[in-house]
Amino acid sequence: MDRKEQLRNVAFGGAWSEQIAEREALVLALACLLTAADRSATDDLRLETDVVSALWRAGKDHPKGEMLIKAWERATEIPNGGLRRLELVRIARLLEDGQRARLT
């Protein structure tokens, strides 16, 4: 049973139960991006659906989300694996920093 299903059964759950599920999904998305960025020196992330979904979730409510999503997409095209990794880690950290208020 997933977390959203568990929280749906909480009596008088209200908005806080939905916020818990959203916050957990955001934490997982940010972790996915950092993990993907770390392995981007050797792996092609462009077609990995879990990474694309995580990028969308991390950027959708971010103040500069659209810009950072585009930057991530451009960074996946960098030919040098080491430079590509550095840029993707930088962007993942920027996404994380911009979402910090939602994570607390």
Gaussian input, Z-matrix of N, CA and C with variables (Angstrom, degrees):
# hf/3-21g

backbone

0 1
 N
 C     1     B1
 C     2     B2     1     A1
 N     3     B3     2     A2     1     D1
 C     4     B4     3     A3     2     D2
 C     5     B5     4     A4     3     D3
 N     6     B6     5     A5     4     D4
 C     7     B7     6     A6     5     D5
 C     8     B8     7     A7     6     D6
 N     9     B9     8     A8     7     D7
 C    10    B10     9     A9     8     D8
 C    11    B11    10    A10     9     D9
 N    12    B12    11    A11    10    D10
 C    13    B13    12    A12    11    D11
 C    14    B14    13    A13    12    D12
 N    15    B15    14    A14    13    D13
 C    16    B16    15    A15    14    D14
 C    17    B17    16    A16    15    D15
 N    18    B18    17    A17    16    D16
 C    19    B19    18    A18    17    D17
 C    20    B20    19    A19    18    D18
 N    21    B21    20    A20    19    D19
 C    22    B22    21    A21    20    D20
 C    23    B23    22    A22    21    D21
 N    24    B24    23    A23    22    D22
 C    25    B25    24    A24    23    D23
 C    26    B26    25    A25    24    D24
 N    27    B27    26    A26    25    D25
 C    28    B28    27    A27    26    D26
 C    29    B29    28    A28    27    D27
 N    30    B30    29    A29    28    D28
 C    31    B31    30    A30    29    D29
 C    32    B32    31    A31    30    D30
 N    33    B33    32    A32    31    D31
 C    34    B34    33    A33    32    D32
 C    35    B35    34    A34    33    D33
 N    36    B36    35    A35    34    D34
 C    37    B37    36    A36    35    D35
 C    38    B38    37    A37    36    D36
 N    39    B39    38    A38    37    D37
 C    40    B40    39    A39    38    D38
 C    41    B41    40    A40    39    D39
 N    42    B42    41    A41    40    D40
 C    43    B43    42    A42    41    D41
 C    44    B44    43    A43    42    D42
 N    45    B45    44    A44    43    D43
 C    46    B46    45    A45    44    D44
 C    47    B47    46    A46    45    D45
 N    48    B48    47    A47    46    D46
 C    49    B49    48    A48    47    D47
 C    50    B50    49    A49    48    D48
 N    51    B51    50    A50    49    D49
 C    52    B52    51    A51    50    D50
 C    53    B53    52    A52    51    D51
 N    54    B54    53    A53    52    D52
 C    55    B55    54    A54    53    D53
 C    56    B56    55    A55    54    D54
 N    57    B57    56    A56    55    D55
 C    58    B58    57    A57    56    D56
 C    59    B59    58    A58    57    D57
 N    60    B60    59    A59    58    D58
 C    61    B61    60    A60    59    D59
 C    62    B62    61    A61    60    D60
 N    63    B63    62    A62    61    D61
 C    64    B64    63    A63    62    D62
 C    65    B65    64    A64    63    D63
 N    66    B66    65    A65    64    D64
 C    67    B67    66    A66    65    D65
 C    68    B68    67    A67    66    D66
 N    69    B69    68    A68    67    D67
 C    70    B70    69    A69    68    D68
 C    71    B71    70    A70    69    D69
 N    72    B72    71    A71    70    D70
 C    73    B73    72    A72    71    D71
 C    74    B74    73    A73    72    D72
 N    75    B75    74    A74    73    D73
 C    76    B76    75    A75    74    D74
 C    77    B77    76    A76    75    D75
 N    78    B78    77    A77    76    D76
 C    79    B79    78    A78    77    D77
 C    80    B80    79    A79    78    D78
 N    81    B81    80    A80    79    D79
 C    82    B82    81    A81    80    D80
 C    83    B83    82    A82    81    D81
 N    84    B84    83    A83    82    D82
 C    85    B85    84    A84    83    D83
 C    86    B86    85    A85    84    D84
 N    87    B87    86    A86    85    D85
 C    88    B88    87    A87    86    D86
 C    89    B89    88    A88    87    D87
 N    90    B90    89    A89    88    D88
 C    91    B91    90    A90    89    D89
 C    92    B92    91    A91    90    D90
 N    93    B93    92    A92    91    D91
 C    94    B94    93    A93    92    D92
 C    95    B95    94    A94    93    D93
 N    96    B96    95    A95    94    D94
 C    97    B97    96    A96    95    D95
 C    98    B98    97    A97    96    D96
 N    99    B99    98    A98    97    D97
 C   100   B100    99    A99    98    D98
 C   101   B101   100   A100    99    D99
 N   102   B102   101   A101   100   D100
 C   103   B103   102   A102   101   D101
 C   104   B104   103   A103   102   D102
 N   105   B105   104   A104   103   D103
 C   106   B106   105   A105   104   D104
 C   107   B107   106   A106   105   D105
 N   108   B108   107   A107   106   D106
 C   109   B109   108   A108   107   D107
 C   110   B110   109   A109   108   D108
 N   111   B111   110   A110   109   D109
 C   112   B112   111   A111   110   D110
 C   113   B113   112   A112   111   D111
 N   114   B114   113   A113   112   D112
 C   115   B115   114   A114   113   D113
 C   116   B116   115   A115   114   D114
 N   117   B117   116   A116   115   D115
 C   118   B118   117   A117   116   D116
 C   119   B119   118   A118   117   D117
 N   120   B120   119   A119   118   D118
 C   121   B121   120   A120   119   D119
 C   122   B122   121   A121   120   D120
 N   123   B123   122   A122   121   D121
 C   124   B124   123   A123   122   D122
 C   125   B125   124   A124   123   D123
 N   126   B126   125   A125   124   D124
 C   127   B127   126   A126   125   D125
 C   128   B128   127   A127   126   D126
 N   129   B129   128   A128   127   D127
 C   130   B130   129   A129   128   D128
 C   131   B131   130   A130   129   D129
 N   132   B132   131   A131   130   D130
 C   133   B133   132   A132   131   D131
 C   134   B134   133   A133   132   D132
 N   135   B135   134   A134   133   D133
 C   136   B136   135   A135   134   D134
 C   137   B137   136   A136   135   D135
 N   138   B138   137   A137   136   D136
 C   139   B139   138   A138   137   D137
 C   140   B140   139   A139   138   D138
 N   141   B141   140   A140   139   D139
 C   142   B142   141   A141   140   D140
 C   143   B143   142   A142   141   D141
 N   144   B144   143   A143   142   D142
 C   145   B145   144   A144   143   D143
 C   146   B146   145   A145   144   D144
 N   147   B147   146   A146   145   D145
 C   148   B148   147   A147   146   D146
 C   149   B149   148   A148   147   D147
 N   150   B150   149   A149   148   D148
 C   151   B151   150   A150   149   D149
 C   152   B152   151   A151   150   D150
 N   153   B153   152   A152   151   D151
 C   154   B154   153   A153   152   D152
 C   155   B155   154   A154   153   D153
 N   156   B156   155   A155   154   D154
 C   157   B157   156   A156   155   D155
 C   158   B158   157   A157   156   D156
 N   159   B159   158   A158   157   D157
 C   160   B160   159   A159   158   D158
 C   161   B161   160   A160   159   D159
 N   162   B162   161   A161   160   D160
 C   163   B163   162   A162   161   D161
 C   164   B164   163   A163   162   D162
 N   165   B165   164   A164   163   D163
 C   166   B166   165   A165   164   D164
 C   167   B167   166   A166   165   D165
 N   168   B168   167   A167   166   D166
 C   169   B169   168   A168   167   D167
 C   170   B170   169   A169   168   D168
 N   171   B171   170   A170   169   D169
 C   172   B172   171   A171   170   D170
 C   173   B173   172   A172   171   D171
 N   174   B174   173   A173   172   D172
 C   175   B175   174   A174   173   D173
 C   176   B176   175   A175   174   D174
 N   177   B177   176   A176   175   D175
 C   178   B178   177   A177   176   D176
 C   179   B179   178   A178   177   D177
 N   180   B180   179   A179   178   D178
 C   181   B181   180   A180   179   D179
 C   182   B182   181   A181   180   D180
 N   183   B183   182   A182   181   D181
 C   184   B184   183   A183   182   D182
 C   185   B185   184   A184   183   D183
 N   186   B186   185   A185   184   D184
 C   187   B187   186   A186   185   D185
 C   188   B188   187   A187   186   D186
 N   189   B189   188   A188   187   D187
 C   190   B190   189   A189   188   D188
 C   191   B191   190   A190   189   D189
 N   192   B192   191   A191   190   D190
 C   193   B193   192   A192   191   D191
 C   194   B194   193   A193   192   D192
 N   195   B195   194   A194   193   D193
 C   196   B196   195   A195   194   D194
 C   197   B197   196   A196   195   D195
 N   198   B198   197   A197   196   D196
 C   199   B199   198   A198   197   D197
 C   200   B200   199   A199   198   D198
 N   201   B201   200   A200   199   D199
 C   202   B202   201   A201   200   D200
 C   203   B203   202   A202   201   D201
 N   204   B204   203   A203   202   D202
 C   205   B205   204   A204   203   D203
 C   206   B206   205   A205   204   D204
 N   207   B207   206   A206   205   D205
 C   208   B208   207   A207   206   D206
 C   209   B209   208   A208   207   D207
 N   210   B210   209   A209   208   D208
 C   211   B211   210   A210   209   D209
 C   212   B212   211   A211   210   D210
 N   213   B213   212   A212   211   D211
 C   214   B214   213   A213   212   D212
 C   215   B215   214   A214   213   D213
 N   216   B216   215   A215   214   D214
 C   217   B217   216   A216   215   D215
 C   218   B218   217   A217   216   D216
 N   219   B219   218   A218   217   D217
 C   220   B220   219   A219   218   D218
 C   221   B221   220   A220   219   D219
 N   222   B222   221   A221   220   D220
 C   223   B223   222   A222   221   D221
 C   224   B224   223   A223   222   D222
 N   225   B225   224   A224   223   D223
 C   226   B226   225   A225   224   D224
 C   227   B227   226   A226   225   D225
 N   228   B228   227   A227   226   D226
 C   229   B229   228   A228   227   D227
 C   230   B230   229   A229   228   D228
 N   231   B231   230   A230   229   D229
 C   232   B232   231   A231   230   D230
 C   233   B233   232   A232   231   D231
 N   234   B234   233   A233   232   D232
 C   235   B235   234   A234   233   D233
 C   236   B236   235   A235   234   D234
 N   237   B237   236   A236   235   D235
 C   238   B238   237   A237   236   D236
 C   239   B239   238   A238   237   D237
 N   240   B240   239   A239   238   D238
 C   241   B241   240   A240   239   D239
 C   242   B242   241   A241   240   D240
 N   243   B243   242   A242   241   D241
 C   244   B244   243   A243   242   D242
 C   245   B245   244   A244   243   D243
 N   246   B246   245   A245   244   D244
 C   247   B247   246   A246   245   D245
 C   248   B248   247   A247   246   D246
 N   249   B249   248   A248   247   D247
 C   250   B250   249   A249   248   D248
 C   251   B251   250   A250   249   D249
 N   252   B252   251   A251   250   D250
 C   253   B253   252   A252   251   D251
 C   254   B254   253   A253   252   D252
 N   255   B255   254   A254   253   D253
 C   256   B256   255   A255   254   D254
 C   257   B257   256   A256   255   D255
 N   258   B258   257   A257   256   D256
 C   259   B259   258   A258   257   D257
 C   260   B260   259   A259   258   D258
 N   261   B261   260   A260   259   D259
 C   262   B262   261   A261   260   D260
 C   263   B263   262   A262   261   D261
 N   264   B264   263   A263   262   D262
 C   265   B265   264   A264   263   D263
 C   266   B266   265   A265   264   D264
 N   267   B267   266   A266   265   D265
 C   268   B268   267   A267   266   D266
 C   269   B269   268   A268   267   D267
 N   270   B270   269   A269   268   D268
 C   271   B271   270   A270   269   D269
 C   272   B272   271   A271   270   D270
 N   273   B273   272   A272   271   D271
 C   274   B274   273   A273   272   D272
 C   275   B275   274   A274   273   D273
 N   276   B276   275   A275   274   D274
 C   277   B277   276   A276   275   D275
 C   278   B278   277   A277   276   D276
 N   279   B279   278   A278   277   D277
 C   280   B280   279   A279   278   D278
 C   281   B281   280   A280   279   D279
 N   282   B282   281   A281   280   D280
 C   283   B283   282   A282   281   D281
 C   284   B284   283   A283   282   D282
 N   285   B285   284   A284   283   D283
 C   286   B286   285   A285   284   D284
 C   287   B287   286   A286   285   D285
 N   288   B288   287   A287   286   D286
 C   289   B289   288   A288   287   D287
 C   290   B290   289   A289   288   D288
 N   291   B291   290   A290   289   D289
 C   292   B292   291   A291   290   D290
 C   293   B293   292   A292   291   D291
 N   294   B294   293   A293   292   D292
 C   295   B295   294   A294   293   D293
 C   296   B296   295   A295   294   D294
 N   297   B297   296   A296   295   D295
 C   298   B298   297   A297   296   D296
 C   299   B299   298   A298   297   D297
 N   300   B300   299   A299   298   D298
 C   301   B301   300   A300   299   D299
 C   302   B302   301   A301   300   D300
 N   303   B303   302   A302   301   D301
 C   304   B304   303   A303   302   D302
 C   305   B305   304   A304   303   D303
 N   306   B306   305   A305   304   D304
 C   307   B307   306   A306   305   D305
 C   308   B308   307   A307   306   D306
 N   309   B309   308   A308   307   D307
 C   310   B310   309   A309   308   D308
 C   311   B311   310   A310   309   D309

   B1=1.4508
   B2=1.5286
   B3=1.3055
   B4=1.4554
   B5=1.5245
   B6=1.3092
   B7=1.4631
   B8=1.5314
   B9=1.3206
   B10=1.4592
   B11=1.5306
   B12=1.3292
   B13=1.4618
   B14=1.5318
   B15=1.3229
   B16=1.4652
   B17=1.5197
   B18=1.3229
   B19=1.4552
   B20=1.5224
   B21=1.3149
   B22=1.4620
   B23=1.5218
   B24=1.3300
   B25=1.4571
   B26=1.5231
   B27=1.3050
   B28=1.4614
   B29=1.5239
   B30=1.3342
   B31=1.4587
   B32=1.5241
   B33=1.2886
   B34=1.4670
   B35=1.5173
   B36=1.3148
   B37=1.4639
   B38=1.5113
   B39=1.3053
   B40=1.4545
   B41=1.5137
   B42=1.3064
   B43=1.4666
   B44=1.5205
   B45=1.3075
   B46=1.4675
   B47=1.5207
   B48=1.3547
   B49=1.4599
   B50=1.5232
   B51=1.3309
   B52=1.4610
   B53=1.5281
   B54=1.3182
   B55=1.4648
   B56=1.5244
   B57=1.3162
   B58=1.4674
   B59=1.5262
   B60=1.3193
   B61=1.4636
   B62=1.5234
   B63=1.3237
   B64=1.4736
   B65=1.5254
   B66=1.3260
   B67=1.4636
   B68=1.5336
   B69=1.3274
   B70=1.4630
   B71=1.5294
   B72=1.3256
   B73=1.4754
   B74=1.5198
   B75=1.3189
   B76=1.4578
   B77=1.5258
   B78=1.3257
   B79=1.4704
   B80=1.5273
   B81=1.3217
   B82=1.4661
   B83=1.5279
   B84=1.3225
   B85=1.4667
   B86=1.5238
   B87=1.3147
   B88=1.4668
   B89=1.5276
   B90=1.3223
   B91=1.4674
   B92=1.5274
   B93=1.3195
   B94=1.4661
   B95=1.5259
   B96=1.3304
   B97=1.4624
   B98=1.5299
   B99=1.3198
   B100=1.4710
   B101=1.5267
   B102=1.3141
   B103=1.4634
   B104=1.5257
   B105=1.3281
   B106=1.4648
   B107=1.5213
   B108=1.3143
   B109=1.4688
   B110=1.5244
   B111=1.3259
   B112=1.4670
   B113=1.5220
   B114=1.3155
   B115=1.4650
   B116=1.5255
   B117=1.3287
   B118=1.4647
   B119=1.5258
   B120=1.3120
   B121=1.4689
   B122=1.5221
   B123=1.3309
   B124=1.4701
   B125=1.5195
   B126=1.3295
   B127=1.4672
   B128=1.5254
   B129=1.3251
   B130=1.4624
   B131=1.5274
   B132=1.3193
   B133=1.4598
   B134=1.5202
   B135=1.3051
   B136=1.4616
   B137=1.5192
   B138=1.3065
   B139=1.4571
   B140=1.5313
   B141=1.2994
   B142=1.4636
   B143=1.5266
   B144=1.3160
   B145=1.4616
   B146=1.5295
   B147=1.3307
   B148=1.4643
   B149=1.5261
   B150=1.3156
   B151=1.4698
   B152=1.5246
   B153=1.3202
   B154=1.4673
   B155=1.5335
   B156=1.3179
   B157=1.4740
   B158=1.5243
   B159=1.3260
   B160=1.4642
   B161=1.5226
   B162=1.3130
   B163=1.4673
   B164=1.5202
   B165=1.3258
   B166=1.4605
   B167=1.5266
   B168=1.3336
   B169=1.4673
   B170=1.5314
   B171=1.3216
   B172=1.4690
   B173=1.5242
   B174=1.3199
   B175=1.4558
   B176=1.5023
   B177=1.3329
   B178=1.4647
   B179=1.5254
   B180=1.3061
   B181=1.4629
   B182=1.5241
   B183=1.3030
   B184=1.4663
   B185=1.5343
   B186=1.3347
   B187=1.4642
   B188=1.5386
   B189=1.3185
   B190=1.4624
   B191=1.5218
   B192=1.3246
   B193=1.4503
   B194=1.5127
   B195=1.3096
   B196=1.4658
   B197=1.5306
   B198=1.3129
   B199=1.4620
   B200=1.5340
   B201=1.3288
   B202=1.4596
   B203=1.5311
   B204=1.3183
   B205=1.4681
   B206=1.5273
   B207=1.3127
   B208=1.4678
   B209=1.5282
   B210=1.3289
   B211=1.4630
   B212=1.5323
   B213=1.3345
   B214=1.4699
   B215=1.5203
   B216=1.3281
   B217=1.4645
   B218=1.5260
   B219=1.3254
   B220=1.4755
   B221=1.5172
   B222=1.3225
   B223=1.4694
   B224=1.5286
   B225=1.3234
   B226=1.4639
   B227=1.5264
   B228=1.3187
   B229=1.4686
   B230=1.5382
   B231=1.3150
   B232=1.4708
   B233=1.5274
   B234=1.3436
   B235=1.4683
   B236=1.5322
   B237=1.3141
   B238=1.4589
   B239=1.5310
   B240=1.3375
   B241=1.4561
   B242=1.5191
   B243=1.3220
   B244=1.4623
   B245=1.5204
   B246=1.3242
   B247=1.4686
   B248=1.5238
   B249=1.3297
   B250=1.4662
   B251=1.5310
   B252=1.3294
   B253=1.4648
   B254=1.5185
   B255=1.3199
   B256=1.4676
   B257=1.5214
   B258=1.3214
   B259=1.4617
   B260=1.5256
   B261=1.3221
   B262=1.4597
   B263=1.5252
   B264=1.3178
   B265=1.4699
   B266=1.5324
   B267=1.3222
   B268=1.4745
   B269=1.5327
   B270=1.3155
   B271=1.4583
   B272=1.5271
   B273=1.3171
   B274=1.4674
   B275=1.5254
   B276=1.3191
   B277=1.4773
   B278=1.5268
   B279=1.3379
   B280=1.4643
   B281=1.5325
   B282=1.3138
   B283=1.4604
   B284=1.5301
   B285=1.3143
   B286=1.4600
   B287=1.5282
   B288=1.3128
   B289=1.4695
   B290=1.5250
   B291=1.3300
   B292=1.4580
   B293=1.5221
   B294=1.3100
   B295=1.4610
   B296=1.5294
   B297=1.3187
   B298=1.4682
   B299=1.5310
   B300=1.3185
   B301=1.4638
   B302=1.5284
   B303=1.3296
   B304=1.4655
   B305=1.5161
   B306=1.3324
   B307=1.4662
   B308=1.5330
   B309=1.3066
   B310=1.4782
   B311=1.5006
   A1=107.66
   A2=116.79
   A3=119.31
   A4=110.99
   A5=115.35
   A6=121.78
   A7=111.89
   A8=116.95
   A9=120.55
   A10=110.02
   A11=116.50
   A12=121.43
   A13=110.40
   A14=117.42
   A15=121.02
   A16=110.85
   A17=116.54
   A18=120.74
   A19=112.36
   A20=117.32
   A21=120.98
   A22=110.71
   A23=117.00
   A24=121.26
   A25=113.32
   A26=118.03
   A27=121.12
   A28=108.35
   A29=115.63
   A30=119.45
   A31=109.73
   A32=116.42
   A33=122.91
   A34=111.56
   A35=116.82
   A36=121.11
   A37=113.02
   A38=116.24
   A39=119.96
   A40=112.81
   A41=114.90
   A42=121.67
   A43=112.18
   A44=118.18
   A45=119.44
   A46=111.84
   A47=117.73
   A48=119.22
   A49=110.89
   A50=117.13
   A51=120.80
   A52=110.40
   A53=116.67
   A54=120.64
   A55=110.84
   A56=117.16
   A57=120.49
   A58=109.63
   A59=116.64
   A60=120.51
   A61=111.09
   A62=117.11
   A63=120.85
   A64=111.20
   A65=116.22
   A66=120.71
   A67=110.51
   A68=116.72
   A69=120.17
   A70=111.19
   A71=116.80
   A72=120.12
   A73=110.75
   A74=117.24
   A75=121.13
   A76=111.26
   A77=116.72
   A78=121.11
   A79=110.00
   A80=116.93
   A81=120.89
   A82=111.68
   A83=117.19
   A84=120.76
   A85=110.96
   A86=117.14
   A87=120.49
   A88=110.96
   A89=116.86
   A90=120.35
   A91=110.55
   A92=116.88
   A93=121.14
   A94=110.31
   A95=116.93
   A96=120.38
   A97=111.67
   A98=116.59
   A99=119.18
   A100=111.17
   A101=116.93
   A102=120.93
   A103=110.40
   A104=116.02
   A105=120.56
   A106=110.48
   A107=116.87
   A108=120.62
   A109=110.12
   A110=116.78
   A111=120.14
   A112=112.95
   A113=117.24
   A114=119.13
   A115=113.12
   A116=116.25
   A117=120.34
   A118=113.48
   A119=117.71
   A120=119.52
   A121=110.61
   A122=116.57
   A123=120.27
   A124=113.67
   A125=118.13
   A126=121.59
   A127=110.99
   A128=116.40
   A129=122.60
   A130=107.71
   A131=116.63
   A132=122.09
   A133=113.33
   A134=118.12
   A135=121.54
   A136=114.50
   A137=118.27
   A138=120.16
   A139=113.38
   A140=116.73
   A141=120.04
   A142=109.34
   A143=116.03
   A144=120.43
   A145=113.05
   A146=117.39
   A147=118.51
   A148=110.86
   A149=117.37
   A150=121.20
   A151=110.30
   A152=116.84
   A153=120.80
   A154=109.94
   A155=117.16
   A156=121.18
   A157=111.35
   A158=116.42
   A159=120.74
   A160=110.72
   A161=116.67
   A162=121.03
   A163=110.35
   A164=116.55
   A165=120.32
   A166=110.83
   A167=116.94
   A168=120.14
   A169=111.52
   A170=116.79
   A171=120.54
   A172=111.73
   A173=117.40
   A174=120.11
   A175=115.95
   A176=118.22
   A177=120.00
   A178=114.31
   A179=119.70
   A180=121.85
   A181=112.40
   A182=116.16
   A183=122.07
   A184=108.24
   A185=118.22
   A186=120.26
   A187=113.72
   A188=116.76
   A189=121.06
   A190=110.69
   A191=115.21
   A192=121.22
   A193=114.57
   A194=117.09
   A195=119.79
   A196=111.10
   A197=116.06
   A198=120.99
   A199=110.77
   A200=117.36
   A201=120.92
   A202=112.01
   A203=117.12
   A204=119.97
   A205=109.30
   A206=116.75
   A207=120.33
   A208=111.10
   A209=116.54
   A210=120.49
   A211=110.14
   A212=117.34
   A213=121.54
   A214=109.54
   A215=115.76
   A216=119.95
   A217=111.47
   A218=116.95
   A219=120.33
   A220=110.99
   A221=116.75
   A222=120.88
   A223=111.50
   A224=117.80
   A225=119.24
   A226=111.80
   A227=116.24
   A228=121.43
   A229=112.86
   A230=117.90
   A231=120.89
   A232=108.51
   A233=117.21
   A234=120.27
   A235=114.28
   A236=117.48
   A237=121.58
   A238=109.15
   A239=116.30
   A240=121.17
   A241=114.28
   A242=117.30
   A243=120.80
   A244=112.17
   A245=116.71
   A246=120.91
   A247=111.10
   A248=116.11
   A249=120.70
   A250=109.63
   A251=116.03
   A252=120.27
   A253=111.58
   A254=117.54
   A255=120.98
   A256=111.66
   A257=116.70
   A258=120.39
   A259=111.51
   A260=117.76
   A261=119.89
   A262=112.02
   A263=117.44
   A264=120.00
   A265=109.73
   A266=116.85
   A267=121.04
   A268=110.54
   A269=117.06
   A270=121.07
   A271=110.72
   A272=117.60
   A273=120.86
   A274=110.40
   A275=117.29
   A276=120.97
   A277=111.45
   A278=116.99
   A279=120.25
   A280=110.57
   A281=116.93
   A282=120.14
   A283=110.15
   A284=115.97
   A285=120.74
   A286=110.98
   A287=116.95
   A288=120.81
   A289=111.80
   A290=116.54
   A291=120.26
   A292=113.48
   A293=117.74
   A294=121.95
   A295=112.01
   A296=117.06
   A297=120.46
   A298=112.91
   A299=117.74
   A300=120.17
   A301=111.89
   A302=116.88
   A303=121.04
   A304=112.44
   A305=116.44
   A306=120.46
   A307=112.59
   A308=117.32
   A309=119.40
   A310=112.08
   D1=130.40
   D2=179.72
   D3=-82.12
   D4=167.71
   D5=-174.20
   D6=-62.88
   D7=-40.04
   D8=-179.28
   D9=-60.95
   D10=-41.86
   D11=179.10
   D12=-65.94
   D13=-40.49
   D14=178.33
   D15=-61.46
   D16=-45.78
   D17=-175.97
   D18=-72.26
   D19=-22.78
   D20=178.64
   D21=-64.50
   D22=-28.39
   D23=-176.98
   D24=-88.08
   D25=0.30
   D26=179.85
   D27=-75.55
   D28=124.76
   D29=178.35
   D30=-66.38
   D31=135.79
   D32=-179.72
   D33=57.46
   D34=34.56
   D35=-177.89
   D36=-60.48
   D37=-45.30
   D38=178.51
   D39=63.88
   D40=-161.46
   D41=-175.70
   D42=-66.98
   D43=-29.99
   D44=-175.77
   D45=-61.92
   D46=-33.80
   D47=-179.54
   D48=-68.48
   D49=-36.25
   D50=176.07
   D51=-68.76
   D52=-36.82
   D53=179.33
   D54=-65.20
   D55=-36.35
   D56=178.72
   D57=-62.77
   D58=-47.26
   D59=-179.69
   D60=-63.25
   D61=-42.08
   D62=178.82
   D63=-64.39
   D64=-43.34
   D65=-179.86
   D66=-63.19
   D67=-43.20
   D68=178.67
   D69=-64.18
   D70=-39.44
   D71=177.91
   D72=-64.73
   D73=-38.34
   D74=178.25
   D75=-66.69
   D76=-42.55
   D77=177.39
   D78=-59.58
   D79=-44.79
   D80=178.75
   D81=-64.67
   D82=-39.07
   D83=178.92
   D84=-64.34
   D85=-44.37
   D86=179.30
   D87=-64.67
   D88=-40.23
   D89=177.28
   D90=-64.18
   D91=-39.78
   D92=178.05
   D93=-60.74
   D94=-43.10
   D95=-179.43
   D96=-65.09
   D97=-41.69
   D98=179.00
   D99=-65.65
   D100=-41.79
   D101=177.65
   D102=-63.49
   D103=-44.26
   D104=179.37
   D105=-63.36
   D106=-42.63
   D107=179.81
   D108=-60.58
   D109=-40.21
   D110=180.00
   D111=-63.33
   D112=-33.00
   D113=-178.74
   D114=-97.71
   D115=4.67
   D116=-176.47
   D117=-69.66
   D118=-16.15
   D119=177.93
   D120=-65.02
   D121=-27.33
   D122=-178.61
   D123=-117.40
   D124=-19.53
   D125=-175.98
   D126=-111.00
   D127=146.92
   D128=175.55
   D129=-91.71
   D130=113.08
   D131=-174.50
   D132=-89.29
   D133=-9.31
   D134=-169.73
   D135=-59.81
   D136=-30.41
   D137=-176.26
   D138=-110.42
   D139=8.68
   D140=179.18
   D141=-80.75
   D142=110.80
   D143=-173.18
   D144=-63.53
   D145=-33.31
   D146=179.11
   D147=-66.89
   D148=-35.48
   D149=178.38
   D150=-71.06
   D151=-41.31
   D152=178.50
   D153=-62.77
   D154=-42.59
   D155=177.95
   D156=-64.68
   D157=-42.58
   D158=179.21
   D159=-63.88
   D160=-39.66
   D161=178.74
   D162=-62.46
   D163=-44.35
   D164=178.91
   D165=-62.56
   D166=-45.99
   D167=-178.70
   D168=-63.62
   D169=-41.43
   D170=-178.53
   D171=-70.73
   D172=-28.17
   D173=-176.22
   D174=-97.02
   D175=-17.27
   D176=-170.51
   D177=-63.72
   D178=-35.47
   D179=179.99
   D180=-111.82
   D181=12.43
   D182=-179.42
   D183=-81.46
   D184=140.09
   D185=-179.80
   D186=-55.54
   D187=-32.99
   D188=179.23
   D189=-120.03
   D190=30.77
   D191=-173.81
   D192=-58.35
   D193=-47.00
   D194=-178.28
   D195=-60.84
   D196=-42.66
   D197=179.26
   D198=-64.59
   D199=-42.16
   D200=-178.47
   D201=-71.77
   D202=-33.35
   D203=175.65
   D204=-63.48
   D205=-45.14
   D206=178.07
   D207=-64.17
   D208=-39.22
   D209=178.45
   D210=-63.53
   D211=-41.06
   D212=177.62
   D213=-60.45
   D214=-47.35
   D215=-179.06
   D216=-60.59
   D217=-41.55
   D218=176.64
   D219=-65.63
   D220=-39.83
   D221=-177.09
   D222=-65.92
   D223=-30.01
   D224=178.79
   D225=-66.80
   D226=-14.57
   D227=-179.51
   D228=-91.26
   D229=-6.25
   D230=-178.70
   D231=-64.27
   D232=123.81
   D233=-175.47
   D234=-65.83
   D235=-38.16
   D236=-177.93
   D237=-76.85
   D238=117.14
   D239=-176.16
   D240=-59.26
   D241=-40.04
   D242=-179.91
   D243=-66.25
   D244=-43.45
   D245=177.93
   D246=-68.42
   D247=-38.23
   D248=177.94
   D249=-60.46
   D250=-45.89
   D251=179.27
   D252=-60.56
   D253=-46.45
   D254=-179.75
   D255=-59.34
   D256=-43.87
   D257=-178.88
   D258=-67.86
   D259=-40.75
   D260=179.46
   D261=-68.14
   D262=-37.63
   D263=175.41
   D264=-63.37
   D265=-42.15
   D266=178.75
   D267=-59.86
   D268=-44.90
   D269=-179.13
   D270=-67.72
   D271=-40.97
   D272=177.97
   D273=-60.91
   D274=-40.21
   D275=177.76
   D276=-66.09
   D277=-37.80
   D278=177.16
   D279=-64.77
   D280=-40.59
   D281=176.54
   D282=-62.51
   D283=-43.28
   D284=179.58
   D285=-63.31
   D286=-45.66
   D287=179.92
   D288=-60.94
   D289=-40.88
   D290=-179.36
   D291=-71.23
   D292=-19.42
   D293=-179.87
   D294=-100.11
   D295=0.79
   D296=-174.27
   D297=-54.24
   D298=-39.09
   D299=-179.05
   D300=-63.36
   D301=-32.99
   D302=178.88
   D303=-77.20
   D304=-16.41
   D305=-176.26
   D306=-90.10
   D307=-9.23
   D308=-178.06
   D309=-102.95

